[in-house]
């Protein structure tokens, strides 16, 4: 995102005037029409209480989450070895050292003797609710990406109307044309520099998170069913790319790997 903005600045600065041209691309009315109008549209499309959550999610798109399916499979295999040797109740102590709240939740359900179908139902409901929350965030950015260019076009029409209304006054043609063109530019930047890349990155992070959680669900249910650690490992390998499966060792042990 920062690199994209730098490319825009570079494109402007390559003109004969260099960086002195930058003020030409800043226009108050254009900003108010495009950014203000599109944000009001987003506000009208969402609950007011959600707006803060939507804006904060941009920070998540700039981070590289440490989702490592191979490492999670390794953790599951280690837990299966503990359960195989010491029983399911021994997993409660192992859970105290686990930071992943979803994994810990599943382990405690198993330790409490919850029926396997109920365990699956609870964990999959958690997955569904997480996905619904994430989709609401995706929709926030996609709606803004949709409205940005639309309000840019509205600003263009406003600028053209003002220009055509005052053609006899040559001094107004330039400012009105600037509003007409800059609103289109701002709308395009909103969609293609900010909103669409943010939504796409959040979706990629979401997909990685869902894979991790699906590994957890299947792994814990396999542990509860008393399956062999090697069988569990082979089952969970199907969730990761074939090129990453070789990093997992045999015999119930696993190492790290790329996502």
N, C-alpha and C positions, 0 to 999 in steps of 0.2 A: 504494500500500500504506500509506504513512504517512498519506495523506488518509483512508483507510478507518478506520484506527485512531483518528484524530482524531474521526471521525464517531461512533464507539462511545463515546469519552470524552464528547463533546458530548451524546449521548443520555442518558448516565448523569447528567451534570451538570444537565440540564434539570429534574430532580426538585426537589421543595421543599427538599431538603437541599443542593443544589448539589454542589460537588466533595467535600464531606464524606461523600457517599454512596459514593465510590470504594472505601474499605476493605471495604464490604459485598460487593464483587465479587471479593475476593481470599480464596481458601480453600486452604490447603495440601493437605489430602487430595484435593480436587477436581483440583488441578494435578497431583499425583502420579498419580492414577488416569488422567486423560485424556491429559495430555502424556506422562507416563512410559509408560503402557500402549501408546499408539499408536506411540511411538518404538520400543518393544521389538518391536512388530509389524513396523514398517518394517525394523528390524535383522534380524529373522528372515526377511524377504523379500529381503534383499540381502546381498552379501558384506560382511564387516566393513571390508575395505580400501576399499570404495566409499562408505562413509558420509560420509567427509570430502569427497569429490568432490561428492556430492549436496548437502550443506549449502553448500559454497562456491558452487554454481551460482546461489544466490539473488542474489549480487552481480551476476551477468551479467544477471539479469532487471531490475535497477535501472538498468542502463546503456542508453544509446541508441546501438547500434552504428552506425558510419558506413558502412553498406552503401549504395552509390550505383551502381545498374546503369548509368546513363547515363555516369558517369565511367569505369566499367570498359570499356564499349563504346568510349569515346574512347581509352583506353589500348590496346585491341586494334587499333583502326584505325591508331593511330600505329605500332604494331609491324608491322602489315601493310605500311605504307608503307616502313618501314625494310627489311623483307624483300624487297619488290618492287624497291627501288632498289639495295640492297647485297647481297642474298642472305641465306639463312637463317642462315649463320654469323655475320652481323653482329648477330643477336639476342642472342648471348652477352654482348656488351658492354652492350646495353640491359638485360639481365637483372640486371646487377650493381647497378642503381639501383632495382630493384623490391623492395618490402617484402613483398608478398603471396607467401607461401611456396608456395601452390598454383599460382599463375601462374608463378612462377620455376621450379618443378619441371617444369611442362609445357613451358616454353621450352627448358630444358636437354635434355629428351627429344628435342625436335625438332632442336636443334642437333647432338645426337649421332647423328642420322640414323636414329632409331628408326622402325620401320614404323608407318604411321598407325593401323592396327587395334590394334597393341600400345600405342600412345600412348593411344588411347581406352580400351582395357582397363585400363591402369594408373590413369588418372585417374578412371574410373568406379568402379574398385575402391576408390580413395581416398574417393570420394563415398559409397559404400555403407557403408564402415567408419565414416566420420564420422557418417552418419545413425544407424547402430546405436548408437554411443556416446551420441548425443544422445537417442535413444529410451530408453536406460537411465536417463538423468537425468529425462526426462519421467515415466517409470514410478515413480521415487522419490517425486516430489511427488504424483502421482496416487494412489499407494498410501497415502501419509500422509493425503491428503484423504479417502480411503475409510475409513481406520481411525479418524480423529479423531472423527467423529460416532458411530461404533460404540462406541468406548470411552467417549464421553460418555453413551451410553445404558446401558452397563455401570455407570458411576458413578451414574446415576440410579436404577437398580435396587438398587444397594448402599444408597444413601441411603434409599430407600423401605422396604427390608427392615428396616434399623436403626430407622427411625421406627415402623413397624408393630409391631416387637418390643417397643418401649418406650412404647407409647401411655399407659401409666399414669403415666409420668414426663414431665410437661409440659415440663420444662427441656431434654429431648433432642429434642423435636420440631423446634424451630427449626434447630439445627445440622445435623441429619440431612436436613431438607428443603433446607437451603442446599447441602449436598453434592449432593443429587439434582438440583437445578436448575442449579447452577453447572457441573457436569460437562457437561450438555447445552449450555450456553452456550459453554464452552471448546471442546467438540468442533465446534460450528458455526463458531466463530472460526477454528479450525485449518484447516477445509476452505474456508470462503468468504472469509476475510480473507487467509490466508497461502498455502495450497497450490495451490488452483485458479488464482488469479491468477498465481502464479509459473510454474506449468506452462504456462498459456496464453501468457504473455509469452515464455517460452523457445521455444515452438513458433513464434511469430511471427518471432522472431530467426532460428530455424533455417530457416524458409521463405525469408527474405531472403538468408541465406547460401547456400542451395542454388541460388537463382536466379543469384547472382553466379558460382558455380562452374560452373554449366551454361553460362553465357555464355563463361566461360574455355575450357571444353572445346570448344565449337563454334567459337569464334573461333580458337583455336590450330590446330585441325584444318583450318580453312578457309585459314589462312595457310600451313600446310604443303602444302596442295593447290594453292597458287598462285592462289587466287581474287582477283578484283579487289576492292580496298578498299571500293568503293561497294557491291558485291554483299554483302560481309561485313557491312557496316553494316546493310543492309536485312534481312539474315538475323537479325542479333542484335537488331534492334528488336522482333522478335516476342516477345522475352522480357519486355518492359516494357509498361506500360499505354499505350494509344493517346494519352492526354492528356500523357504524358511524352515521346513520340517526337518532338514538334516541337522540343524543345530541342536535338536533335542536328542539327548542320548537315550540309549535303551535301558532296560532294567529299572524303570521307575524313576529315572533322574532326568533333569532337563536343564538346559542353559539358556542364556539370553539370546535374543535375535532381533532382527529388524522388523518393523511393522510391515 
